[in-house]
Amino acid sequence: MKHISILVPDGENNLSSIVGAYKILSRANAYWKEKNKKELYKIELVGLSEKVDFHDGLFSVKPHTHILGVKKTDLIIIPSLNHNYQKAITGNEPLIKWIVSQYKNGSEVAGICTGVFLLASSGLLEGKTCSTHWAFAEQFKTMFPKVNLQTDRLITDQSGIYTNGGAYSFLNLIIYLIEKHFDRQAAIFCSKIFQIELDRQSQSAFIIFSGQKAHGDDVMKKAQDYIENNLKEKISIEALASKFAIGRRNFDRRFIKATGNTPVEYAQRVKIEAAKKSFETSRKNINEVMFEVGYSDLKAFREVFRKVSGMSPLEYRNKYNKEALS
């Protein structure tokens, strides 16, 4: 029988991603047994301690076994962590070493949401692509600059390592893993039983853009402020660089280093974030919002809006503003 390890790291972690993963994978296993007269996996909660408390002791989890009791596992699932990532990493060093050892021995590894911080600390993500919750993207980039973070991606799959975006999108990752480790029919069955959308690929629509300003370049902060305070302008990056008496190439380099975005990307994201808020809170039509954020070409506005949010302006407006439909 194959084996799945759902980790219970020491410290305050996300209980729902542990329970949710165990519940859905166990149901897939039961479905497989109904069809094939045998279970495909032994699914266990695995950790360092006999008991881990959650929410100030309101809940607790007792892992089935210690990591030393698992000699070989086929799939490791790392749950979402609390937001003190350095403390979580320091407090789970034996667990991290075990993950590396198991991966080298053929195990696949899935990091749920901010569990990717624990996974990245193992070194297994260096040079690879991953995702995590968009709200912690800048912190992740600072801690792990050698990892290719793609916050618009809902699920990543590379070299036997899986990651997903934020919060309850871990449900989509579990369905994805069921298709990979059981079969497509088991994934469809579980998606219907637990009412989880199948084949979702993006978390773009959920991202709330907030420019990275935790850097020490005061001139670039002023450039960011200018972009944010002049939404209606069609901003020329050449003119913006000249405004701060910096050559265009050097301006681009400094802006990217400070914010993680090119000046053009930053301006687009700021404008589209403002457009999203307008669609959510007003009854303005597409053209009104478009002009409000400095676009005059409807085709260009639609293309940029879709690139940033994953849907068209009309789709976004209809999804997030009930009054717009009345």
N, C-alpha and C positions, 0 to 999 in steps of 0.2 A: 504493500500500500504506500502511496506517495504521502508527502507531508507538507502542510502549510503552517507556518509560524506567524501568529499575530502578536507583535511585541507589546509588552506593557513596561515601558521605561520607568525608572525611578523618577519621582518628582510629580508635580501636578501637570497632567497631560489632558488631552481631549478625550473624554469618556465616550462620546457619541461615535467617534471614528473607530474605536475598539469594538464596542458593542455592535455597531452597524456592520462592520466587516465580518465579524463572527456570525451574526444572524444571517446575512445574505449568503455567505459562502457555505454555511451549514445547510441552508435551504437548497442550494445548487447541488450539494453533495447528496441530499435526500432525493432530489429529482433524478440524479444519475443512478442512485441505487434502485429506484422504482423502475427505471428503464432497463438497467443492466444487471440487476440482482446482486450488486455489490457496491460498496462505497469506493470512491476513487481516491479520496484523501482522508488522512487523519488531520483534523484541524485543532490546533492547540494555542492557547494563550501562553506566551513564553516571556520570562523576565528574569530579573536579578533578585527580587525580593519575594517573600511568601505572600505579602499583601501590599497593595499600593492604594493610598487614600486619594479621593477626589473631592473637590469643593468643600474644603475644611472638614473632611471626615464624614460628610453627608452620605457619600457613596464610597465603596471600596471594591477593588478587583483582586481576586486571588488567582494568579496564573496557574495553569495546569502543571507546569514544570519549569525548572530553572534552565538557563541556556546550556548548562553543562550536561543536562539530560537529553539534549537533542544533538546527536552526532551528525545527522544529515537531514537537511530540509530542502524542499523543492522551490518554495516561495516564501519570502519574508515580507511581512507588511509592517511598515513603521507608521504609527498613528501620528496625528497632528499633535504638536507640542504646545506648552504654554509659551508666553512671549519672552521669557528670560532664557534665550537660546544658549548663551554661553554657560549658564548654570546647568542647563539640561545636558549639554555636551560633556562638561566636566564630570557631572554626576553619573554618566552612563558610559564611561570609557571602556569597561569590559564588554558591554553590549556592542559598542561600535567595532571593537576588534573581532568580536564573534561574527558580526555581519560581513566584514571583509573576508574572514576565513571561510565562511559558508559560500560567499559569492565566488571565491577562487576555486571552491570545490563543486561549482556548477549550479548553485542556487540562484534564482532570480530574486530581485528586490524591488519593492514598490514603496515609495515615500508619499504619504498622504499630506497634502497641504503643507503646513510648516514642519512636518516631519522631515521634509527635504533638508532642513538645516542639519539634522542629525546625520542624514545620509551623506550630505556634502562634506561634513567633518571627517568622514571616513576616507576621503580622497577618491572615492569611486566615481564621482561625477566630474572630475577634472577633465576638461576638453570635451565634455558631453553637453547635450541640451537637456534642460529641465524646466519645470514650471513650479509655481507656488502661489500663495495668495497674493494678489496684486498689491494689497496694502503694506506688505512687508518686502516688496521687491528691492527697494533701495538698500535696506539693511542687508539683504541677502547678497546683493552685488558688492557691497563694501566688505563683507566677511569672506566671500568666495569669488574673487574676481576672475578666476580661471574657469569658472562654469558659465556656459552659455544659457543665461536665463531668458525664457520666452514667456512673458506674463500673459500674452494673449492666448496661448495654447491651453486648452482644458486638460489634455492628456499628452504626455510624451512617452515614447517607447524606443529605447536605444540600448543595444548590447545587453539585453536581459535586465534593464533597469527602467522602471516606470515611475512617473510622477504625475501629479494633477494640480489643478488650480486651487482655489480657496474653499474653505468651509465645507458645505454639504455637497460640493461637486465630487467629493470622494465616492459618493454613491455611483457616479458615472464611471469612475475608475474601477470600482469593484465589478460592475457589469462587464467592463472591458476585459478585466482579468478572468472572469468566468468564461468568456468566449475563448480566450487564449488557452486556459488551463482545463476547461471542460469541453464545451463546444457551443456553436452558435445557437442551437435550440435551447440549451440550458440558459444562455444569456437572455434570449427572448422571453423564456418562461419567467425568469426572475425579474426582468424589467416590467412584465405585466403584473406579477404578484405584488411587487413593491412599488409599482407605479413610478418607475424611474425612466426618464426619456432615453431611448437607445440612440447610440451613434452621435451624441453631442460632442462637438470638437473644439468649441471656443468659449472663453469666458470674457470676451471683449465687451459684451453688452453690460457686464456688471462692474467694469472698471470705472472708478471715479478718479480722474486724473488730478494729481496735485504735484506741481513741479518740485523737483529735488532742490532744496536750498540749504542743505546742511553741508555747505562747502565754504571755503574761505576766500573765494574770488568775488570781491565786492562789485567789480565792474560787471561781471556776468549776472550778479543779482539785480543790478540796475537794468541790464538788458532784459532780464526776465520780467521785471516789474513793468518795463515799457511795453512789452508784448501783451501782458495781462491787462494793462490799463488802456490799451488802444485797440480794442476788439474790432471796431468798425473800419479800421485802416487796413488796406492791403499792404502789409508790411514788406518792404524791400530789405532783404538781409544785407545787401551791399550798403544801403543807406544807413541801416542800423549800425553796421561796423564803423562806418565813417563818423556817425554821431558820437561814438566813443573813441574816435581817433585810433582805430586798430585796423590793420590790413585784413581783408576778407578771409584769407587762409588761416591766419593766426586767430582771428575771431572764432571761426568754426572749430578750430582745435581746442581752444579754451572753453568754448560753450559745451562741447561734447564731454570734455573732461569733467566739467563742473556738474552738468545735469544728466548726462547719460543719453541725451537726445541731440540731434543736429538742430540748429536754429529753426529750420523749416519744419521739422517734425514737432518741435516744441510749440511753434505758432499754430500749427494744425490742431494739435491736441488741446491747447487752450481754447481755441475757437470752437472746436466740436464739443468740448465739455460745456461751454456756455450755451451752445445750441441745444444740447441735451436737456439742460436745466430749463431752458425756455419751453421746449416741447413738453416737459413734465408738468410745468406750472402755469402755462398760459394757453389761450385759445388761438394764438397766432398761427397763420398758415406757413407752409414751407418757405415761400418766397420772403415773407416778412422776417422770419428767423434768419434766413440766409443773408439778407442785407444787413441785419443786426450784427452779425459776426464777421462782416467784411468780405463776403463773397458776392459776386455779381453774375457768375456763370453757374446756372442750375446743375448742369452736367458735372462740372468740376466739384461742386458742393456735395452732390450725391456720392461721387466716387470717393472723396476724402472721408465723408461721414461713414460710408460702408466699410472703408479700410480701417477706421479707428474703432467703430462700434460693433461691426459684424452684421449690421442690418441697414436698410435704407432709412432716410429721415421719416418717411411716412409710416413704415413698419414700427420704428421706435416710438413715434408719437402715438400711434394707435395702441401700442403695448403698455405704455407708461402713463397715459393721460386719458382716463375714462371720459372726462368732460369733452374731450376732442371728438368723441364718437357720438355725442348726444346732439 
